[in-house]
Amino acid sequence: MPWTTLISAEELATHIDDCLVVDCRHDLEDPDSGPAAWSVGHIPGAFFLHQDFDLAAPKNGRNGRHPLPDRETLRRRLESIGLSDGRQLVAYDDSGGAFAVRLWWLARWLGHREAAVLDGGIQSWRKAGYPVDRAQPVPRPGSLSLRAPLVAQVDADTVLAGLGSDRRLVVDARAPERFRGEVEPFDPVAGRIPGAVNRPFQRNLRPDGRFKPAEVLREEYAALLAGRDPAALIHQCGSGVTACHNLLAMELAGLPGSALYPGSWSEWCADPARPVATGDPE
């Protein structure tokens, strides 16, 4: 049975020969840290894909810090390291899934259902006593088809058109202080999209970095939905990466159908004509 949300360290260890494993470790303040960590030690057979290059398109100053890559370019990249139709893809990081979720969402965007995040990241792998190595895996090209996306997305104009409407709710996955506009370490403007509510992605996790049980997440997101259909939610963050964490949590909770705003705050604030809110919500 394919894994479509999370996979445990034990499950991965048992089925690793049948999986394509990808290391997604990243640090927004130190883009070289991910490749460095991979070179020191990674799950055996794991390839490395970089958030800024492999999993994003070039920036132009208006399209955010991690624009969506071209679908065909991404398909070829994943195919080149061995992803094929029906093959299990497993993404991991060392940040509670904050960056691995980007690849999970992108794979589903290509129409590839068999994609999962390693629950608890490489820490859970090591804690279970499984080895890491430094070997460069040998790619065996796969055969990956482009299919209809399994995820929804919206653009800035759609978000703007929905401001003030009860029919759509923007959910911001950033830290509370960034949501309130008190600090902004990455983008030139601090604040949030007016009307957004704050659900920091870290709330999806237990203290050990694994996701909360599905029933707990379902209760929490049901309260956030307040009677709305999941399709009414638009998820965003700083650049469309950690917002995918909330999307994965909702999928795990049995509440699929919400949309991602890929450009997120970094795209939104690049246009001075778009409104900005700060402080505590009313």
C-alpha positions as CSV (number, residue, x, y, z in Angstrom):
1,M,0.0,0.0,0.0
2,P,1.5,3.4,-0.9
3,W,2.2,6.1,1.6
4,T,0.5,9.3,0.7
5,T,1.1,11.5,3.8
6,L,3.6,10.2,6.3
7,I,5.9,7.2,6.6
8,S,7.6,6.1,9.8
9,A,11.3,5.3,10.1
10,E,10.5,1.7,10.6
11,E,8.3,1.5,7.6
12,L,10.9,3.3,5.5
13,A,13.7,0.9,6.7
14,T,11.6,-2.1,5.7
15,H,10.7,-0.8,2.3
16,I,13.7,1.4,1.5
17,D,14.8,-0.6,-1.6
18,D,11.4,0.2,-3.2
19,C,11.6,3.9,-2.4
20,L,13.2,7.0,-3.9
21,V,14.4,8.9,-0.9
22,V,15.2,12.6,-1.1
23,D,17.0,14.8,1.5
24,C,15.4,18.2,1.7
25,R,17.3,19.7,4.6
26,H,17.5,23.5,4.3
27,D,18.1,26.7,6.3
28,L,16.6,29.9,5.0
29,E,19.5,31.9,6.5
30,D,22.2,29.5,5.2
31,P,21.4,27.9,1.9
32,D,24.6,25.9,1.9
33,S,23.7,24.1,5.1
34,G,21.5,21.5,3.4
35,P,24.1,20.1,0.9
36,A,26.7,20.3,3.7
37,A,24.5,18.2,6.1
38,W,23.8,15.7,3.3
39,S,27.5,15.3,2.6
40,V,28.2,14.6,6.3
41,G,25.6,11.9,6.5
42,H,22.3,11.0,4.9
43,I,19.9,8.1,4.8
44,P,21.5,5.4,2.6
45,G,20.6,6.0,-1.1
46,A,19.1,9.4,-0.5
47,F,19.5,12.1,-3.2
48,F,19.6,15.8,-2.3
49,L,17.3,18.4,-3.8
50,H,17.8,22.1,-3.0
51,Q,14.8,24.3,-2.1
52,D,16.2,27.3,-3.9
53,F,17.1,25.6,-7.2
54,D,15.7,22.1,-7.7
55,L,12.3,22.8,-6.0
56,A,11.8,26.4,-7.2
57,A,12.0,28.5,-10.3
58,P,14.2,31.6,-10.7
59,K,13.1,34.7,-8.8
60,N,12.4,38.0,-10.6
61,G,11.6,40.2,-7.6
62,R,7.9,39.9,-8.1
63,N,7.2,36.2,-7.9
64,G,8.3,35.4,-4.3
65,R,11.3,33.7,-2.8
66,H,10.4,30.2,-3.9
67,P,8.4,30.4,-7.1
68,L,6.9,27.2,-8.4
69,P,9.2,25.4,-10.8
70,D,8.1,24.6,-14.3
71,R,6.2,21.3,-14.2
72,E,8.0,19.7,-17.0
73,T,11.4,20.8,-15.6
74,L,10.5,19.3,-12.3
75,R,9.2,16.1,-13.9
76,R,12.5,15.7,-15.7
77,R,14.5,16.4,-12.5
78,L,12.7,13.8,-10.5
79,E,12.8,11.3,-13.3
80,S,16.5,11.8,-13.6
81,I,17.1,10.6,-10.0
82,G,14.8,7.6,-10.4
83,L,11.2,8.6,-9.8
84,S,8.7,6.5,-11.9
85,D,5.0,6.2,-12.0
86,G,3.9,4.2,-9.0
87,R,7.2,4.4,-7.2
88,Q,7.2,5.6,-3.6
89,L,8.8,8.9,-3.0
90,V,9.9,9.8,0.5
91,A,11.1,13.3,1.5
92,Y,12.8,14.1,4.8
93,D,14.6,17.0,6.6
94,D,15.7,17.8,10.1
95,S,13.1,20.5,10.7
96,G,9.9,18.6,11.6
97,G,9.0,18.3,7.9
98,A,9.1,22.1,7.3
99,F,11.0,21.7,4.0
100,A,10.2,18.1,3.1
101,V,6.6,19.0,2.7
102,R,7.5,21.2,-0.3
103,L,8.5,18.1,-2.3
104,W,5.5,16.2,-1.1
105,W,3.2,19.0,-2.4
106,L,5.2,19.4,-5.6
107,A,5.0,15.6,-6.4
108,R,1.2,15.8,-5.9
109,W,1.2,18.8,-8.1
110,L,2.7,16.7,-10.9
111,G,0.0,14.1,-10.2
112,H,2.2,11.6,-8.4
113,R,0.2,10.2,-5.5
114,E,2.8,8.0,-3.9
115,A,4.6,10.7,-2.0
116,A,5.2,10.9,1.8
117,V,7.2,12.7,4.4
118,L,9.4,10.8,6.9
119,D,7.7,11.5,10.2
120,G,10.2,12.9,12.6
121,G,12.8,13.4,9.9
122,I,16.3,12.1,10.0
123,Q,16.3,12.4,13.8
124,S,13.7,9.6,14.0
125,W,15.8,7.5,11.6
126,R,18.8,7.9,13.8
127,K,16.9,7.4,17.0
128,A,15.6,4.1,15.7
129,G,19.2,3.0,15.2
130,Y,19.3,3.0,11.4
131,P,22.6,3.9,9.6
132,V,23.5,7.0,7.6
133,D,26.3,7.1,5.0
134,R,28.2,9.6,2.8
135,A,28.0,7.7,-0.4
136,Q,26.8,9.5,-3.6
137,P,23.9,7.4,-4.9
138,V,24.0,6.3,-8.5
139,P,20.9,7.6,-10.3
140,R,18.9,5.1,-12.4
141,P,16.5,7.3,-14.5
142,G,12.9,6.5,-14.1
143,S,9.8,7.0,-16.2
144,L,7.5,9.7,-14.7
145,S,4.3,10.9,-16.4
146,L,2.8,14.3,-16.0
147,R,-0.8,13.9,-14.7
148,A,-3.6,16.1,-13.5
149,P,-2.6,17.9,-10.3
150,L,-3.8,16.3,-7.0
151,V,-3.6,19.7,-5.3
152,A,-5.2,23.1,-5.6
153,Q,-3.5,26.4,-5.9
154,V,-4.5,30.1,-6.2
155,D,-2.8,33.2,-7.4
156,A,-2.5,36.7,-5.8
157,D,-5.4,38.0,-7.8
158,T,-7.7,35.3,-6.4
159,V,-6.5,36.0,-2.9
160,L,-7.1,39.7,-3.4
161,A,-10.6,39.2,-4.8
162,G,-11.6,37.1,-1.8
163,L,-10.5,39.6,0.9
164,G,-13.4,40.4,3.2
165,S,-15.4,37.4,2.1
166,D,-16.5,34.7,4.5
167,R,-16.3,32.2,1.6
168,R,-12.5,32.1,1.7
169,L,-10.1,32.1,4.7
170,V,-6.4,32.7,4.4
171,V,-4.3,30.7,6.8
172,D,-0.8,31.9,7.5
173,A,1.8,29.3,8.7
174,R,4.5,31.8,9.8
175,A,5.5,32.5,13.4
176,P,3.2,34.8,15.3
177,E,5.7,37.7,15.5
178,R,6.0,37.7,11.7
179,F,2.2,37.4,11.3
180,R,1.8,40.5,13.5
181,G,4.5,42.3,11.5
182,E,6.7,42.8,14.5
183,V,9.7,41.3,12.7
184,E,10.5,40.2,9.1
185,P,13.8,38.6,8.6
186,F,13.4,37.6,5.0
187,D,11.2,40.0,3.1
188,P,11.3,43.8,2.7
189,V,7.9,44.4,4.2
190,A,6.5,43.2,7.5
191,G,2.9,42.2,8.1
192,R,0.3,39.9,6.8
193,I,-2.5,39.6,4.3
194,P,-5.6,41.3,5.7
195,G,-8.1,38.9,7.2
196,A,-5.7,36.0,7.5
197,V,-5.6,33.9,10.6
198,N,-2.4,32.4,12.1
199,R,-1.7,28.7,12.3
200,P,2.1,28.3,12.8
201,F,3.1,25.0,11.2
202,Q,4.8,24.0,14.4
203,R,1.4,23.4,16.0
204,N,1.1,20.3,13.8
205,L,3.9,18.6,15.7
206,R,4.5,16.8,18.9
207,P,7.5,17.7,21.1
208,D,9.6,15.1,19.4
209,G,9.1,16.5,15.9
210,R,6.6,14.0,14.7
211,F,3.1,15.0,13.6
212,K,0.3,14.9,16.1
213,P,-2.2,12.0,15.7
214,A,-4.7,12.4,12.9
215,E,-7.6,12.7,15.3
216,V,-6.0,15.5,17.2
217,L,-5.3,17.4,14.0
218,R,-8.8,16.8,12.8
219,E,-10.2,18.4,16.0
220,E,-7.9,21.4,15.7
221,Y,-8.5,22.1,12.1
222,A,-12.3,21.6,12.5
223,A,-12.2,24.4,15.0
224,L,-10.2,26.6,12.5
225,L,-12.7,25.7,9.8
226,A,-15.6,26.8,12.0
227,G,-18.1,25.0,9.7
228,R,-16.4,25.9,6.4
229,D,-15.5,23.3,3.8
230,P,-11.8,22.6,3.6
231,A,-11.9,24.0,0.1
232,A,-12.6,27.4,1.6
233,L,-9.0,27.6,3.0
234,I,-6.0,29.2,1.3
235,H,-2.7,28.4,2.9
236,Q,0.3,30.7,2.7
237,C,3.5,31.4,4.6
238,G,6.6,33.4,3.7
239,S,7.3,31.7,0.3
240,G,4.9,28.8,-0.1
241,V,7.1,26.2,1.6
242,T,5.9,25.7,5.2
243,A,2.3,26.4,4.2
244,C,2.5,22.9,2.7
245,H,3.0,21.6,6.3
246,N,-0.6,22.7,7.2
247,L,-1.8,21.2,3.9
248,L,-0.2,17.9,4.8
249,A,-1.6,18.1,8.4
250,M,-5.1,18.6,6.9
251,E,-4.7,15.7,4.5
252,L,-3.5,13.5,7.4
253,A,-6.6,14.7,9.4
254,G,-8.9,13.6,6.6
255,L,-9.7,17.2,5.6
256,P,-8.3,17.5,2.1
257,G,-9.1,20.1,-0.5
258,S,-7.5,23.3,0.7
259,A,-5.5,25.4,-1.7
260,L,-1.9,26.7,-1.6
261,Y,-1.0,30.3,-2.5
262,P,2.5,29.5,-3.8
263,G,3.8,33.1,-3.9
264,S,2.7,33.7,-0.3
265,W,3.9,36.8,1.7
266,S,7.1,37.3,-0.3
267,E,5.1,37.7,-3.5
268,W,2.2,39.6,-1.9
269,C,4.4,42.3,-0.4
270,A,6.4,42.8,-3.6
271,D,3.5,44.8,-5.0
272,P,2.9,48.0,-2.9
273,A,-0.7,48.2,-4.2
274,R,-1.7,45.1,-2.3
275,P,-3.0,45.8,1.3
276,V,-1.0,44.9,4.4
277,A,-2.2,44.4,8.0
278,T,-0.1,44.5,11.1
279,G,-0.7,44.0,14.9
280,D,-3.1,41.7,16.5
281,P,-6.2,40.8,14.5
282,E,-9.4,42.5,15.6
